[in-house]
């Protein structure tokens, strides 16, 4: 009897192990991954922001999210972040002359993000209006971070295809103070819209986009939403220049006195 019990238990264990093996073999890595994906329209909590969880306008409506277009004086934590990095005491504008913007935009994967820019307070409202137009047109922007994330190094920011504005610096290859130093210039998608002077291309990744007739995602060309939004408000586009071409650059020439 004892041997029969052991035999029965062995058969039971074998059957259980066989069933487990069949189940594991049937479930692929993709199937397991799908078990942990959020349900449709579900907002991912805690470690993911609401923006990362939303993918289209239908999701926005269902989650009650309102696109963000905010203007504010520089918060203390931003002042701490930029002082000694993108802003210095000898900068041509004071901290009180600058505005901090939060702007909703569509990234290259057609997902919504909230970016940040610092611009001169005199152009803050129209910059918000410009990016509202770009949002409505679903104009793609790779990313939008303060240049302080790149230690105020414009080359690093461009290489990462970052859209940025204020930074106290000189024009590349010169001793001339850049309009970025006043918060009166914005660079958009630098990789797709490189800076070209004397055969030099910055960032180097922009060489792929030298053919401006072959229009691809993120490129700025005459008549597109970015060009129209800036030009209609009196901004200058670096793509119209002759001695150099600065396809990612828009600037506003105004009297700050």
C-alpha positions in Angstrom: 0.0 0.0 0.0 2.8 2.4 0.9 4.4 1.8 -2.6 1.1 2.5 -4.3 0.7 5.8 -2.4 4.2 6.9 -3.4 3.5 5.9 -7.0 0.2 7.9 -7.1 1.9 11.0 -5.6 4.7 10.7 -8.3 2.1 10.6 -11.0 0.3 13.7 -9.5 3.6 15.6 -9.3 4.5 14.7 -12.8 1.1 15.9 -14.1 1.4 19.2 -12.3 4.9 19.8 -13.6 3.7 18.9 -17.1 0.9 21.4 -16.9 3.2 24.1 -15.6 5.6 23.4 -18.5 2.8 23.6 -21.1 1.6 26.9 -19.7 5.1 28.5 -19.6 5.8 27.3 -23.1 2.5 28.8 -24.4 3.0 32.2 -22.8 5.5 34.3 -24.8 7.5 37.2 -23.4 5.2 39.5 -25.2 2.2 37.9 -23.5 3.7 38.4 -20.1 4.6 42.0 -21.0 1.0 42.6 -22.0 -0.3 41.5 -18.6 1.4 44.6 -17.1 0.3 47.2 -19.6 -2.2 49.7 -18.4 -5.8 49.3 -19.7 -7.0 51.7 -22.3 -7.3 55.2 -21.0 -5.8 54.2 -17.6 -3.5 56.7 -16.1 -0.3 55.2 -14.8 0.2 56.2 -11.1 3.1 57.3 -9.0 6.2 56.6 -11.1 4.7 57.9 -14.4 3.3 61.3 -15.0 -0.1 61.8 -16.5 1.5 63.2 -19.6 3.5 60.1 -20.2 0.3 58.0 -20.0 -1.8 60.0 -22.5 -1.4 59.4 -26.2 -4.1 61.2 -28.1 -6.8 63.8 -27.9 -9.4 61.1 -27.0 -7.3 60.2 -24.0 -7.1 63.9 -23.0 -10.9 64.2 -23.1 -11.4 61.0 -21.1 -8.8 62.0 -18.4 -10.0 65.6 -18.2 -6.5 66.9 -19.0 -6.2 70.5 -20.1 -3.1 71.5 -22.2 -0.7 73.7 -20.2 0.4 77.1 -21.4 1.7 79.0 -18.4 3.7 82.2 -17.8 5.2 83.0 -14.5 8.0 84.9 -12.8 11.1 82.7 -12.3 10.3 80.4 -9.3 13.0 80.3 -6.7 14.0 76.7 -7.6 14.5 77.8 -11.2 16.6 80.8 -10.1 18.8 78.4 -8.1 19.0 76.1 -11.1 20.1 78.7 -13.7 22.3 81.0 -11.6 25.9 80.4 -12.5 24.9 78.2 -15.4 22.8 79.8 -18.1 22.5 83.1 -16.2 25.3 85.1 -14.6 25.4 88.4 -12.7 27.0 90.1 -15.7 24.2 88.9 -18.1 22.6 91.7 -20.1 19.2 91.0 -18.5 18.3 90.6 -14.9 16.3 87.7 -13.4 13.3 90.0 -13.0 13.4 90.5 -16.8 12.8 86.8 -17.6 9.7 84.7 -17.6 9.4 80.9 -17.1 7.0 79.1 -19.4 5.4 75.7 -19.2 4.2 74.6 -22.7 2.4 71.5 -24.0 3.7 70.1 -27.2 3.5 67.0 -29.4 6.8 65.0 -29.5 8.1 62.9 -32.5 6.1 59.9 -31.3 2.9 62.0 -31.4 2.6 61.9 -27.6 2.0 64.9 -25.4 4.7 66.4 -23.3 5.1 69.5 -21.1 8.2 71.5 -21.9 9.8 74.5 -20.3 11.4 77.7 -21.7 12.8 80.9 -20.3 12.3 84.0 -22.4 12.3 87.8 -21.9 9.0 88.9 -20.2 8.3 91.3 -23.1 7.9 88.4 -25.5 6.5 85.8 -23.1 2.8 86.2 -24.1 3.5 85.9 -27.9 5.8 82.9 -27.3 2.9 81.2 -25.5 0.6 82.1 -28.4 3.1 80.6 -30.9 3.4 77.3 -29.1 -0.4 77.1 -28.7 -0.5 77.3 -32.5 2.1 74.6 -32.9 0.2 72.5 -30.4 -3.0 72.9 -32.4 -1.2 72.0 -35.6 0.4 69.0 -33.9 3.7 70.3 -35.0 6.4 67.8 -33.8 9.1 69.0 -31.3 11.7 66.4 -30.1 12.1 67.8 -26.6 12.0 71.1 -24.7 14.2 71.4 -21.7 16.1 74.2 -20.1 19.6 74.4 -21.4 20.8 74.2 -17.8 20.2 70.4 -18.2 23.1 70.5 -20.6 25.3 72.7 -18.3 24.4 75.7 -20.6 26.5 74.0 -23.4 24.7 74.8 -26.7 26.5 72.0 -28.6 25.3 69.4 -26.1 21.7 70.8 -26.3 21.7 70.8 -30.1 23.2 67.3 -30.3 20.3 66.1 -28.1 17.8 67.8 -30.5 16.6 70.0 -27.7 14.4 73.1 -28.2 15.6 75.9 -26.0 15.6 79.7 -25.5 17.4 81.8 -22.9 21.2 81.2 -22.4 23.8 83.9 -21.7 26.4 83.1 -24.4 28.1 84.4 -27.5 27.3 83.5 -31.1 29.2 80.4 -32.2 32.7 81.3 -33.4 32.4 85.0 -32.5 32.6 87.3 -29.5 29.2 88.7 -30.2 26.6 88.4 -27.5 23.8 86.1 -28.8 20.1 87.2 -28.8 19.6 84.1 -26.6 21.3 86.1 -23.9 18.4 88.5 -23.8 15.7 85.7 -23.9 14.8 86.9 -27.4 15.7 83.8 -29.4 14.3 80.3 -29.6 16.0 77.2 -31.3 13.7 74.5 -32.5 14.7 70.9 -33.4 18.4 71.6 -34.0 19.2 68.2 -35.6 16.5 68.6 -38.3 17.4 72.3 -38.7 21.1 72.7 -38.4 23.4 75.8 -38.2 25.6 76.0 -41.2 28.6 78.4 -41.6 31.6 78.0 -43.8 30.9 74.4 -44.5 30.6 73.6 -40.8 27.4 71.9 -39.7 26.1 72.1 -36.1 25.1 69.7 -34.7 27.0 67.2 -36.9 23.9 65.0 -36.8 22.2 67.7 -38.9 24.2 66.7 -42.0 21.4 64.3 -42.8 19.0 67.2 -43.2 21.0 69.5 -45.5 18.7 68.8 -48.4 15.9 71.3 -47.5 13.8 70.1 -50.4 13.4 66.7 -48.8 11.1 67.8 -46.0 10.9 65.4 -43.1 9.4 65.4 -39.6 10.6 68.3 -37.5 12.1 70.3 -40.3 11.3 74.0 -40.5 10.5 75.3 -44.0 8.8 78.4 -45.4 5.1 78.3 -45.0 4.9 75.6 -42.4 3.2 76.2 -39.0 6.4 77.1 -37.1 7.6 79.5 -39.8 4.1 81.2 -40.1 3.6 81.4 -36.3 6.9 83.2 -35.7 7.0 85.3 -38.9 3.5 86.6 -38.4 4.6 88.1 -35.1 7.7 89.8 -36.5 10.3 87.3 -35.6 13.3 86.7 -37.9 14.2 83.2 -39.1 17.8 82.2 -39.4 16.9 80.1 -42.5 16.4 83.4 -44.4 20.0 84.6 -43.7 22.5 84.5 -46.5 26.0 84.5 -44.9 25.0 81.7 -42.5 22.0 79.4 -42.3 20.6 78.9 -38.9 17.5 76.8 -39.7 16.6 76.2 -36.0 16.8 79.8 -34.9 14.1 82.4 -34.5 14.7 85.8 -32.9 12.8 88.9 -32.0 14.5 92.3 -32.4 12.8 94.8 -30.0 13.8 97.8 -27.9 14.3 96.6 -24.3 14.7 100.2 -22.9 
